[in-house]
Amino acid sequence: MRPFMTRKLIPVLALAGAGIGQAHAADLTISCGAVGAELILCKEGVKAWEEKTGYSVDIVSTPSSSTARLSLYQQILSAQSDDIDVLQIDVVWPGMLANHLIDLREHGGEDIAEGHFQTIVDNNTVDGRLVAMPWFTDAGVLYYRKDLLTEYGHEVPETWQEMTNIASDIQAAEREAGNDKIWGYVFQGRAYEGLTCNALEWVASYGGGTIVDDQGEVTINNPRAAAALDQAASWIGEISPKGVLNYTEEEARGVFQTGNAVFMRNWPYAWALAQSESSDIRGKVGVTTLPHGPEGESAAALGGWNLAISKYSESTELAVKLVTYLTSKEEQKRRAIEGSYNPTIKALYQDQEVLAAVPFFGTLYDTFVNAVARPSAATGSAYGRVSNAFFNTVHGVLSGNQSSEQALEKLEDELNLIKRRNW
């Protein structure tokens, strides 16, 4: 993919504009969302701001894969291009992109992040600079077909082995009854950042650590981590389709929402879609904490997205106004109710309208607050290479290309090499 060097390429990316004239006429450009409800909610929020202020904004499309999106951002920012003013960035990217982003406190005031979860504010603060505003937070959760669990006499699973057994039992019974498309469990198995999140949850919930610890020591090569990957590999072709090895969030949701899976690991956004009028499983879905291994506790990967402003933007102050609006309490409340996106403002978790729309925000509050962070802080600018090595290794194990023990031993060597060179 060639670097994006000038605004002449914006018409290729622009969703709001239809040509060069319209792209040049826009006051700001923003990348937010990629597909589905996230993109729709972003468009709605941007449109509301446009109507309030009279300014115009082009929403530029980005890859749905977070790995590909990061690569795109790095190309644009390294070229010091002003193609995108406001960027939606993952919770693990502030350290990697900080040198290309403005200090929001300097331009928006010291209290710009007041009321937001302090842990996320701290995560987005690099060398004393607030480089991104919290927009929504995330943690992995387990969706399940409560109607099928009730029909076949099962309780909600607490361990991965219990989930495996229940999924296998219901899958077999449903197929015998003629539902030959159903699977027991779907998740994000493609070799990308989403698999890092899933695999981190498996490993941490088995007591196998977090790939790299807080001191920067590589810890992934241990028996509990290997056992976790063995468990996951046993699902492929049994309770999970082989195609899961190419699933992102949306492919997994598509299978689950059409009634073809008993369990699904996904983010909270999938709740609103599963409960929509067009959903085949409306009213049949439950949400709970992710299972754990025999020697661990439930672990949910910390996710979430933030809004940052490129220091190469020619409209910095206007961009700050847009970011402030999109991350405001009112806008986060709308997104929570309409799309079940977790707010980053603590007060909204006591809001009765929010809880009426998304009941599990209250019951799983501790899961969201205490989610397990990926080792981006410990590895700094090297995190992208660390994650890439991890998800490719895990994908190899899931695909049956190598044993977990061999794979983790090789991964340990690879991560230590990255460490010596980069962190």
Secondary structure as GFF3:
##gff-version 3
##sequence-region A 1 423
A	DSSP	three_ten_helix	7	9	.	.	.	ID=ss1
A	DSSP	alpha_helix	10	13	.	.	.	ID=ss2
A	DSSP	alpha_helix	20	25	.	.	.	ID=ss3
A	DSSP	beta_strand	28	31	.	.	.	ID=ss4
A	DSSP	alpha_helix	36	53	.	.	.	ID=ss5
A	DSSP	beta_strand	57	59	.	.	.	ID=ss6
A	DSSP	alpha_helix	66	78	.	.	.	ID=ss7
A	DSSP	beta_strand	86	90	.	.	.	ID=ss8
A	DSSP	alpha_helix	94	97	.	.	.	ID=ss9
A	DSSP	three_ten_helix	98	100	.	.	.	ID=ss10
A	DSSP	alpha_helix	104	108	.	.	.	ID=ss11
A	DSSP	alpha_helix	118	123	.	.	.	ID=ss12
A	DSSP	beta_strand	125	126	.	.	.	ID=ss13
A	DSSP	beta_strand	129	130	.	.	.	ID=ss14
A	DSSP	beta_strand	133	139	.	.	.	ID=ss15
A	DSSP	beta_strand	141	145	.	.	.	ID=ss16
A	DSSP	alpha_helix	146	151	.	.	.	ID=ss17
A	DSSP	alpha_helix	160	176	.	.	.	ID=ss18
A	DSSP	beta_strand	183	186	.	.	.	ID=ss19
A	DSSP	alpha_helix	193	205	.	.	.	ID=ss20
A	DSSP	alpha_helix	223	233	.	.	.	ID=ss21
A	DSSP	three_ten_helix	242	246	.	.	.	ID=ss22
A	DSSP	alpha_helix	249	257	.	.	.	ID=ss23
A	DSSP	beta_strand	261	266	.	.	.	ID=ss24
A	DSSP	alpha_helix	270	274	.	.	.	ID=ss25
A	DSSP	beta_strand	285	288	.	.	.	ID=ss26
A	DSSP	beta_strand	302	309	.	.	.	ID=ss27
A	DSSP	alpha_helix	316	326	.	.	.	ID=ss28
A	DSSP	alpha_helix	329	339	.	.	.	ID=ss29
A	DSSP	three_ten_helix	346	350	.	.	.	ID=ss30
A	DSSP	alpha_helix	352	357	.	.	.	ID=ss31
A	DSSP	alpha_helix	360	363	.	.	.	ID=ss32
A	DSSP	alpha_helix	365	369	.	.	.	ID=ss33
A	DSSP	alpha_helix	376	379	.	.	.	ID=ss34
A	DSSP	three_ten_helix	380	382	.	.	.	ID=ss35
A	DSSP	alpha_helix	383	398	.	.	.	ID=ss36
A	DSSP	alpha_helix	404	422	.	.	.	ID=ss37
###
